[in-house]
Amino acid sequence: MMSFAYPGLLYLLLLIPVIAGLFVWAQLARRAKLRRFGRLEVLEPLMPDASKYKPWIKISLQLLAIAALVVVLARPRYGGKEEMEQGRGIEVMIAFDVSRSMLASSNDDPAGISRLQRAKHILEKLIDKLDNDKVGLIVFAGEAYTQLPVTGDFMSAKMYLNSLTPDMVPTQGTAIGQAISMAINGFSPNDDMRKAIVIITDGENHEGDAIDMARQAKDRGIQVDVIGVGSGKGAPIPLNAKKGEFLKDASGQPVTTALDEQMAREIAKAGGGEYVNGSSSSAVNDLCDALDKLEKADFEKVAYKASAEQFPLFAWIALALILADVFVLDRKIGWLKKINFFTKEKK
């Protein structure tokens, strides 16, 4: 059975029908433009070197090459035996705030980098430092959803992280308590593994008893750390940054949102963890120091023998398809123009 090292990359295959659709649309648009100048059966003899079939052959080769390259990136494995390797680490469940307030500036400048982008930058650097640890991802606003179960596949974690937007959760709010509860239930049943929840949020408009849920996590041996992003002075929430449109209240005044640092500190304290200000240049290192306090446990992970890697085969297929595309020209082949495949010559 074939498996992939980075199965999340296979979503790139969705680009193939999109590209194919655009090509068909372009061909239909081209024929529609030609009809403006006259009937196609009259115009086509005026373009004797233009092939009807070559463009379709070329786009087929190109799409197959793209598919092969995507498979190469996903690293297919087949025919090799799995091996279990020993590792040492912890499990980290990231709870990421995607409420609309995260679109506001992360500093005192209303046009500054958004809290959402700042949070993504921090967590991407954090994931790079987790080494042999396992990571999971939960998104929350008014409700919480598991985006990625606990896994050692950091490539998939980064892909999910970069795709996070407030549109993912239709209900607005900041349900930190629900996110903590979901994170608690999302860890593996291995009691020997030390576990931590990292919440990244602006802490505003929280719903539910986040502090009580943090205490429950601590009682189960799960450390709760909080990263606060945003400015204490407050910033408007952009609806269309390019046009300078911001969220307004019923009276027409811009709605401002500020980092609730006090609430974030209380959640971290109740969860036996650390609070880290996301605006600090040492935010990632401070958080890593907090996670390093947890004792790493031994665990087994699946590894594959080098013989199981099948990506070289698909790489050669992609190369062959690209070379074939280079040598297939859009115009007709000269010697084939003399051959009539579909009609008999009149006597």
Secondary structure, DSSP 8 states (H G I E B T S, - for coil): --EES-GGGGGGGGHHHHHHHHHHHHHHHHHHHHHTTS-HHHHGGG-TTB-SSHHHHHHHHHHHHHHHHHHHHH-EE-SS-EEEEEEEE-EEEEEEE-SGGGGSBSSSSTTS-BHHHHHHHHHHHHHHH-TT-EEEEEEESSSEEEEEEEES-HHHHHHHHHT--GGG-SS-SB-HHHHHHHHHHHS-S-TTS-EEEEEEE--TTB-S-HHHHHHHHHHTTEEEEEEE-S-TT-EE-EEEGGGTEE-B-TTS-B-EE---HHHHHHHHHHTEEEEEETTSTTHHHHHHHHHHTS--EEEEEEEE-GGGB-HHHHHHHHHHHHHHHHH--SB--GGGTT--SSS----
